[in-house]
Amino acid sequence: RESRLAREDALTELPSRREFYSQGRRALALARRQNTPFAAVFIDLDRFKEVNDTLGHETGDQLLKAVSAALRARLRASDIAGRLGGDEFALILPGMGYGPAAHYVEELRQRLLHAMQQEDWPVTFSIGVASYRRAPDDFDRLLARADALMYEVKNSGRDDILIRECGLEGGDVGEREKPPS
């Protein structure tokens, strides 16, 4: 029981930050050996603090559980989702390149928005996606890239997705990008 609690976020029942990183590193190592695409997704809940402040922390907890349920409903067997803390979530999508990741994350965003609308919660989602044709070497850098893309969305108005294909010839500059709409 204690071992499970150390690996799992008690509220959302998703892998904890530590467990997410552990599973993610293993998935990345496997993808590198198989020379397959890899994507990381960073999700931040827009206006979550407003829900906690106006509707209470119990409602905020219910909202986080709804986000977790929507994430789990969309996961493939190989995907890894985790709550990294507060209102930040991340996904690892082994074997998924730019086009499929863009489609997958847009569908996920619509599912998340629908879950918020059902409860009349004012929350939207800022999402950054770092996609690689070939799995990169460094898991921490991969997540930092997805996190930076998420912050670009937040800084340009929130409630959108920014996906960039990274690690192409010429460095870590995206050749293809779905800019915020």
Rosetta silent file (secondary structure, phi, psi, omega in degrees, C-alpha in Angstrom):
SEQUENCE: RESRLAREDALTELPSRREFYSQGRRALALARRQNTPFAAVFIDLDRFKEVNDTLGHETGDQLLKAVSAALRARLRASDIAGRLGGDEFALILPGMGYGPAAHYVEELRQRLLHAMQQEDWPVTFSIGVASYRRAPDDFDRLLARADALMYEVKNSGRDDILIRECGLEGGDVGEREKPPS
SCORE:     score description
SCORE:     0.000 S_00000001
   1 L     0.000  -46.352  179.454    0.000    0.000    0.000 S_00000001
   2 H   -63.279  -38.323  178.812    2.783    2.441    0.922 S_00000001
   3 H   -63.196  -42.306  178.388    4.641    1.588   -2.272 S_00000001
   4 H   -64.126  -42.193 -179.506    1.520    2.329   -4.330 S_00000001
   5 H   -64.211  -31.935  178.387    0.977    5.611   -2.515 S_00000001
   6 H   -72.497  -25.711 -177.777    4.550    6.668   -3.280 S_00000001
   7 H   -96.366  -13.616 -171.337    3.997    5.988   -6.996 S_00000001
   8 E  -124.505  136.287  172.909    0.463    7.356   -7.348 S_00000001
   9 L   -69.029  122.484 -173.461   -1.066   10.785   -6.890 S_00000001
  10 L   -61.564  -36.194 -176.298   -3.687   10.193   -4.191 S_00000001
  11 L   -76.506  -50.273 -172.380   -6.266   12.564   -5.669 S_00000001
  12 L   -94.088  -14.810 -176.383   -6.136   11.718   -9.381 S_00000001
  13 L    63.178   17.430  171.607   -4.790    8.151   -9.145 S_00000001
  14 L   -88.740  163.810  174.920   -2.353    9.004  -11.936 S_00000001
  15 E   -55.568  140.494  174.957    1.363    8.333  -11.550 S_00000001
  16 L   -68.027  170.956  179.275    3.044   10.803   -9.213 S_00000001
  17 H   -54.652  -48.506 -178.716    5.737   13.104  -10.569 S_00000001
  18 H   -61.371  -44.704 -179.275    8.494   10.694   -9.498 S_00000001
  19 H   -69.043  -38.423  177.606    6.735    7.670  -10.996 S_00000001
  20 H   -59.085  -46.376  179.052    5.893    9.567  -14.210 S_00000001
  21 H   -63.565  -40.392  179.801    9.581   10.424  -14.676 S_00000001
  22 H   -64.108  -49.730  178.805   10.605    6.842  -13.951 S_00000001
  23 H   -64.699  -39.837 -179.623    8.115    5.347  -16.424 S_00000001
  24 H   -62.800  -42.062  178.550    8.868    8.068  -18.973 S_00000001
  25 H   -63.656  -39.954  177.352   12.600    7.403  -18.887 S_00000001
  26 H   -64.722  -43.882  179.813   11.980    3.682  -19.441 S_00000001
  27 H   -63.814  -39.867  178.990    9.613    4.395  -22.352 S_00000001
  28 H   -64.749  -43.289  179.164   12.125    6.806  -23.882 S_00000001
  29 H   -60.567  -41.953  178.193   14.946    4.250  -23.614 S_00000001
  30 H   -64.849  -44.075  179.606   12.784    1.650  -25.372 S_00000001
  31 H   -63.610  -35.786  177.983   11.796    4.114  -28.109 S_00000001
  32 H   -66.053  -43.068  178.709   15.470    5.004  -28.651 S_00000001
  33 H   -63.286  -35.376 -178.001   16.376    1.314  -29.038 S_00000001
  34 H   -89.151   -4.588  179.037   13.495    0.873  -31.505 S_00000001
  35 L    56.104   48.494 -177.073   14.293    4.144  -33.316 S_00000001
  36 L  -112.332  162.326  177.201   10.653    5.288  -33.138 S_00000001
  37 L   -64.919  165.449 -176.579    8.971    8.700  -32.849 S_00000001
  38 E  -157.161  141.063  177.698    8.208   10.132  -29.446 S_00000001
  39 E  -137.713  146.296  174.203    6.124   13.017  -28.126 S_00000001
  40 E  -121.823  141.268 -177.007    5.740   14.748  -24.785 S_00000001
  41 E  -125.302  131.117  176.333    2.688   16.802  -23.832 S_00000001
  42 E  -117.119  127.371 -176.135    2.500   19.404  -21.066 S_00000001
  43 E  -123.039  128.489  174.806   -0.979   20.528  -19.967 S_00000001
  44 E  -122.247  138.584 -178.788   -1.796   23.447  -17.686 S_00000001
  45 E   -86.686  118.195  178.009   -5.304   24.278  -16.540 S_00000001
  46 E   -78.769  133.441  175.716   -6.251   27.879  -17.300 S_00000001
  47 L    70.359   19.530  177.879   -8.292   29.620  -14.577 S_00000001
  48 H   -64.419  -40.592  179.318   -8.036   26.694  -12.148 S_00000001
  49 H   -58.617  -37.162  178.039   -7.167   29.052   -9.274 S_00000001
  50 H   -60.524  -40.185  177.862  -10.396   30.925   -9.965 S_00000001
  51 H   -63.680  -48.127  178.635  -12.365   27.698   -9.438 S_00000001
  52 H   -59.308  -43.159 -176.292  -10.599   27.026   -6.140 S_00000001
  53 H   -71.225  -36.381 -175.100  -11.092   30.642   -4.990 S_00000001
  54 H   -97.925  -33.812 -176.007  -14.766   30.989   -5.952 S_00000001
  55 H  -106.865  -10.798  177.350  -16.156   27.446   -5.764 S_00000001
  56 L   100.087  159.142 -177.027  -13.868   25.961   -3.120 S_00000001
  57 H   -69.086  -28.639  177.206  -11.092   23.415   -2.942 S_00000001
  58 H   -64.266  -41.843  175.875  -13.508   20.477   -2.901 S_00000001
  59 H   -65.447  -40.860  176.288  -14.799   21.562   -6.307 S_00000001
  60 H   -58.466  -40.279  177.360  -11.202   22.047   -7.432 S_00000001
  61 H   -64.230  -41.876  178.154  -10.466   18.475   -6.377 S_00000001
  62 H   -62.335  -38.614  178.456  -13.483   17.219   -8.340 S_00000001
  63 H   -63.063  -45.780  178.858  -12.251   19.150  -11.364 S_00000001
  64 H   -61.623  -37.184  176.462   -8.796   17.562  -11.131 S_00000001
  65 H   -66.023  -38.283  178.163  -10.432   14.134  -10.921 S_00000001
  66 H   -65.111  -40.267  176.788  -12.494   14.931  -14.028 S_00000001
  67 H   -62.152  -46.682  179.551   -9.318   15.923  -15.895 S_00000001
  68 H   -58.716  -44.330  179.859   -7.654   12.692  -14.790 S_00000001
  69 H   -63.405  -41.548  178.910  -10.651   10.621  -15.948 S_00000001
  70 H   -65.260  -38.855  177.441  -10.650   12.351  -19.347 S_00000001
  71 H   -64.589  -48.915 -177.593   -6.911   11.711  -19.729 S_00000001
  72 H   -62.355  -34.590 -178.959   -7.204    8.042  -18.775 S_00000001
  73 H   -67.086  -21.508 -175.716  -10.134    7.536  -21.168 S_00000001
  74 H  -100.704  -10.758 -173.970   -7.953    8.690  -24.092 S_00000001
  75 L   -71.687  140.186  166.946   -4.715    6.819  -23.281 S_00000001
  76 L   -83.322  167.622 -178.909   -3.346    4.013  -25.410 S_00000001
  77 L   -59.773  -31.760 -176.945   -1.704    1.112  -23.553 S_00000001
  78 L   -85.563  -13.213 -176.402    1.765    2.540  -24.265 S_00000001
  79 L   -76.452  155.006  178.168    0.981    6.114  -23.155 S_00000001
  80 E  -129.037  126.235  175.675    1.918    7.501  -19.770 S_00000001
  81 E  -116.616  147.945  177.759   -0.024   10.259  -18.019 S_00000001
  82 E  -152.097  153.005  171.033    0.965   11.914  -14.773 S_00000001
  83 E   -97.120  116.917 -175.952    0.056   14.744  -12.478 S_00000001
  84 E   -87.454  -12.146  177.669    3.226   16.736  -12.008 S_00000001
  85 E   143.833  149.853  177.500    1.758   18.942   -9.309 S_00000001
  86 L    49.981 -118.240 -178.743   -1.030   21.413   -8.715 S_00000001
  87 L  -112.222   30.513  178.158   -2.855   21.871  -11.998 S_00000001
  88 E  -112.195  129.625  178.957   -0.078   20.579  -14.288 S_00000001
  89 E  -125.573  157.837  177.133   -0.342   17.293  -16.106 S_00000001
  90 E  -142.126  154.852  176.421    1.916   15.610  -18.646 S_00000001
  91 E  -131.009  147.475  170.896    1.682   12.808  -21.167 S_00000001
  92 E  -116.773  129.583 -177.107    4.279   10.679  -22.881 S_00000001
  93 E  -121.825   82.179  179.705    3.259    9.334  -26.293 S_00000001
  94 E   -65.066  141.561  175.818    5.750    6.681  -27.428 S_00000001
  95 L    76.139    8.615 -176.725    5.688    5.837  -31.126 S_00000001
  96 L  -113.397  119.451  178.790    3.657    8.915  -32.022 S_00000001
  97 L   -88.540 -170.179 -172.667    5.022   11.424  -34.522 S_00000001
  98 H   -55.864  -57.527 -176.327    3.977   14.967  -35.374 S_00000001
  99 H   -61.235  -53.945  177.821    0.769   14.373  -37.366 S_00000001
 100 H   -60.592  -36.447  179.077   -0.744   11.687  -35.148 S_00000001
 101 H   -65.540  -41.042  178.776    0.258   13.633  -32.010 S_00000001
 102 H   -60.697  -44.830  179.549   -1.444   16.790  -33.327 S_00000001
 103 H   -65.406  -47.205 -178.548   -4.653   14.854  -33.998 S_00000001
 104 H   -58.796  -47.631 -175.491   -4.507   12.955  -30.694 S_00000001
 105 H   -70.731  -34.967  176.057   -3.929   16.070  -28.586 S_00000001
 106 H   -64.333  -43.786  176.461   -6.670   18.054  -30.338 S_00000001
 107 H   -61.983  -41.541  178.155   -9.149   15.240  -29.629 S_00000001
 108 H   -61.730  -45.102  179.225   -7.911   15.107  -26.038 S_00000001
 109 H   -59.629  -42.146  178.513   -8.360   18.864  -25.642 S_00000001
 110 H   -64.020  -39.233  177.195  -11.932   18.627  -26.932 S_00000001
 111 H   -63.864  -42.634  178.796  -12.652   15.813  -24.456 S_00000001
 112 H   -65.005  -44.820  179.102  -11.203   17.900  -21.608 S_00000001
 113 H   -62.200  -39.631  177.972  -13.190   20.997  -22.625 S_00000001
 114 H   -61.504  -42.807  178.766  -16.370   18.915  -22.802 S_00000001
 115 H   -61.356  -37.204  178.766  -15.762   17.619  -19.260 S_00000001
 116 H   -70.900  -41.279 -179.128  -15.401   21.224  -18.032 S_00000001
 117 H   -65.576  -33.968  179.229  -18.529   22.399  -19.885 S_00000001
 118 H   -60.634  -32.181 -179.118  -20.620   19.594  -18.391 S_00000001
 119 L  -101.511    1.632 -178.470  -19.958   21.016  -14.923 S_00000001
 120 L    60.476   37.383  175.627  -19.995   24.663  -16.041 S_00000001
 121 L   -90.052  138.306 -175.110  -16.399   25.119  -14.898 S_00000001
 122 L   -81.955   18.592 -173.458  -14.592   28.053  -16.589 S_00000001
 123 L   -84.106  136.565  171.173  -11.383   26.081  -17.112 S_00000001
 124 E  -122.732 -173.814 -171.780   -9.611   25.789  -20.467 S_00000001
 125 E  -134.969  128.915  171.664   -6.286   24.182  -21.343 S_00000001
 126 E  -101.613  121.986 -171.556   -2.900   25.476  -22.458 S_00000001
 127 E  -129.442  129.193  173.766   -1.044   22.589  -24.083 S_00000001
 128 E  -114.681  135.639 -178.608    2.506   22.289  -25.388 S_00000001
 129 E  -128.286  121.519  173.237    3.622   19.293  -27.439 S_00000001
 130 E  -103.683  116.049 -176.951    7.229   18.452  -28.299 S_00000001
 131 E  -112.593  139.380  179.954    7.277   15.857  -31.078 S_00000001
 132 E  -128.961  135.430  175.745   10.360   14.005  -32.308 S_00000001
 133 L   -65.905  -33.181  178.311   10.747   11.821  -35.406 S_00000001
 134 L  -132.029  131.401 -176.401   13.285    9.812  -33.431 S_00000001
 135 L   -50.897  131.641 -179.225   13.196    9.604  -29.638 S_00000001
 136 L   -74.734  173.946 -178.210   15.637   12.125  -28.127 S_00000001
 137 L   -79.751  -36.096 -165.250   18.441   11.344  -25.680 S_00000001
 138 L  -114.906  112.348 -178.066   17.396   13.403  -22.683 S_00000001
 139 H   -64.302  -42.679 -179.033   14.031   12.932  -20.943 S_00000001
 140 H   -62.452  -41.558  178.948   14.365   16.062  -18.817 S_00000001
 141 H   -66.614  -38.994  176.332   15.098   18.193  -21.885 S_00000001
 142 H   -56.414  -50.293  179.912   12.151   16.616  -23.719 S_00000001
 143 H   -67.029  -38.161  178.088    9.760   17.605  -20.921 S_00000001
 144 H   -62.017  -36.089  178.324   11.321   21.044  -20.594 S_00000001
 145 H   -65.280  -46.066  178.467   10.679   21.581  -24.314 S_00000001
 146 H   -63.848  -39.657  178.537    6.992   20.621  -23.973 S_00000001
 147 H   -63.039  -43.720  178.933    6.717   22.830  -20.868 S_00000001
 148 H   -62.868  -38.945  177.277    8.244   25.798  -22.743 S_00000001
 149 H   -65.337  -39.286  176.502    5.755   25.317  -25.588 S_00000001
 150 H   -60.856  -41.342  178.936    2.904   25.263  -23.073 S_00000001
 151 H   -66.988  -30.959  173.856    4.159   28.585  -21.655 S_00000001
 152 H   -61.412  -41.009  177.130    4.199   30.033  -25.175 S_00000001
 153 H   -63.104  -47.304 -179.460    0.488   29.189  -25.364 S_00000001
 154 H   -58.860  -42.053 -177.316   -0.153   30.739  -21.942 S_00000001
 155 H   -74.917  -14.162 -179.705    1.718   33.905  -22.907 S_00000001
 156 L  -108.915   19.909  173.127   -0.182   34.262  -26.188 S_00000001
 157 L   121.174   -8.482  177.192   -3.678   34.095  -24.742 S_00000001
 158 L    71.346  179.929  173.058   -4.143   30.562  -23.347 S_00000001
 159 L    55.648   54.515  179.130   -6.704   27.925  -24.325 S_00000001
 160 E  -163.427 -178.531  179.390   -4.834   26.395  -27.261 S_00000001
 161 E  -124.106  137.549  169.595   -2.238   23.883  -28.410 S_00000001
 162 E  -124.729  116.500  178.588    1.266   24.531  -29.713 S_00000001
 163 E  -117.388  134.708 -179.046    2.945   21.501  -31.241 S_00000001
 164 E  -133.818  135.630  172.935    6.445   21.626  -32.634 S_00000001
 165 E   -84.222  120.304 -172.900    8.527   18.986  -34.330 S_00000001
 166 E  -111.154  168.499  172.692   11.882   19.159  -32.583 S_00000001
 167 L    71.919   24.549  179.094   15.323   17.684  -33.023 S_00000001
 168 L   -85.553  171.599  177.304   15.505   18.120  -36.778 S_00000001
 169 L   -51.585  140.096 -179.392   18.654   18.864  -38.750 S_00000001
 170 L    92.475   10.393  175.879   20.024   22.216  -37.733 S_00000001
 171 L   107.739 -159.744 -172.730   19.334   21.813  -34.039 S_00000001
 172 L   -97.403   37.917  179.509   16.282   21.863  -31.842 S_00000001
 173 L  -104.514  130.770 -177.602   14.288   24.341  -33.911 S_00000001
 174 L   -65.017  133.910  174.182   10.912   23.202  -35.168 S_00000001
 175 L   -89.541  -36.916  178.485   10.549   22.783  -38.889 S_00000001
 176 L  -120.712  141.535 -177.008    6.838   22.146  -38.613 S_00000001
 177 E  -151.152  139.203  168.707    4.618   23.780  -36.073 S_00000001
 178 E   -99.960  101.982 -177.717    0.920   24.087  -35.348 S_00000001
 179 L   -72.063  161.198  174.940    0.826   27.624  -34.007 S_00000001
 180 L   -57.119  142.020 -179.987   -1.787   28.782  -31.524 S_00000001
 181 L   -89.466    0.000    0.000   -5.009   29.673  -33.327 S_00000001
